Amino acid sequence: MKTVPFTKAQLEKIVAQYPTPFHLYDERGIRDTARKLHKAFAWNKGYKEFFAVKALPNPFILKILREEGCGVDCSSYTELMLAESCGFAGGEIMFSANDMPAQDFRKVRALDGTVNLDDISHIDFLKENGGIPHKISCRFNPGGDFKLGNTIMGNPGEAKYGFTRSQLTQGFKKLMALGVKEFGLHAFLASNTTDDSYYPALARLLFQTAVELYEETGGRVTFINLSGGVGIPYLPDQPGADILKIGAGVQKAYEEVIVPSPLHQVSINTELGRFMTGPHGYLISRVIHEKKTHKDYLGLDASAVNLMRPAMYGAYHHITVMGKESAPCDHKYDVTGSLCENNDKFAIDRMLPKTEIGDLVVIHDTGAHGFAMGYNYNGRLRSAEVLLGADGQATLIRRAETPRDYFATFDFTHLLDEALQKDENGRL
Ligand SMILES: *Cc1c(COP(=O)(O)O)cnc(C)c1O
């Protein structure tokens, strides 16, 4: 049973101030999750979570996470700018690279963030663009399938990320010759998994690899980055990941592999995105049309530009019709947006209570990879983001786009001014 952390009356007050559609984030939920995560890894002295900025790139959310002791994992020049503008610096910034332009490397080096290098060929590229730091991390790709028991969790052999095992040995030697004193090791081998054995199995693999690399090269790994991938229960009857159990599982692997090894002590890092904010975001929308043809459709004022996951992956997102939480779900609907794309459906054949035009519809679990994956197809504009504060007050943390934003990249022409003069909303 999925619930929402606000009442219908509370939501009606918020939509009176901020018109639908918008994403609403629950500050209390985000803080509680961050605290639980820190509790799960409290046994590790240097533990740090680097929140994956790409999941929810909003400075107000990043500041909340910073207050909770998190750093940031950035993946581009502008994400690094965002981190910098929120006050993150040095050891609070991780840059998990892959096919990165030169300016991205120069920026992360200027901020003294930690570079998590994706490929052996990028060593020379980094040397030319920002320089080789004393402390650096490398991404590991073990190839083949990544299995837990008989279950295939991921397919690293097909993934574009990381060094092969032999490249790690070569890479460590080369980096040491260039002055590196401290190494990190990172891998991302499964996505959105609620299986509590994923992190412990990944940790054991990285711990063992770190010990081997020390024996082979003398390069000392001082931090192990378990990356993201811990999932959330999108389905109403799906059990969630038990982060305390996951932390204990990683601790067991640590005690068995690291403690007796010559490394003795390493810091654990994570780069969770979805797990941190996913369940604490809600896309708030209103039913604007009801259509009955070969199927029954509810047309919302939101569309896939506000939340792409159902259209892109067929992902399930739970839907609550406000005020009808305990009504029987005895009507079958396709819940759609307005894009000229038949995959613009938030749900297909979903059983819901009888729903009317004007009803407020809440789409769950949009707090990660939701707004962030938004786009402007069909000339649709990005929505606002609103924070439901721990004090129950709603605050605008990103305004909705207006036609001015849509035309902004034509500001070298007369088109922008002419379009704005004819905008019926008069938003100049
Ligand atoms: C996307 C990504 C993450 C976050 O993934 P989640 O599934 O949101 O936890 C972390 N690290 C890297 C390198 C990523 O690319």
The ligand as a Gaussian input file, in Angstrom:
#p B3LYP/6-31G(d) Opt

LIG

0 1
 C       23.639000       7.053000     -12.454000
 C       24.821000       6.845000     -11.599000
 C       24.682000       6.761000     -10.198000
 C       23.348000       6.787000      -9.504000
 O       22.558000       5.717000      -9.844000
 P       21.202000       5.397000      -9.039000
 O       20.633000       4.235000      -9.765000
 O       20.364000       6.615000      -9.114000
 O       21.603000       5.074000      -7.636000
 C       25.821000       6.646000      -9.439000
 N       27.059000       6.602000     -10.017000
 C       27.230000       6.678000     -11.355000
 C       28.600000       6.648000     -11.902000
 C       26.121000       6.793000     -12.182000
 O       26.296000       6.851000     -13.506000

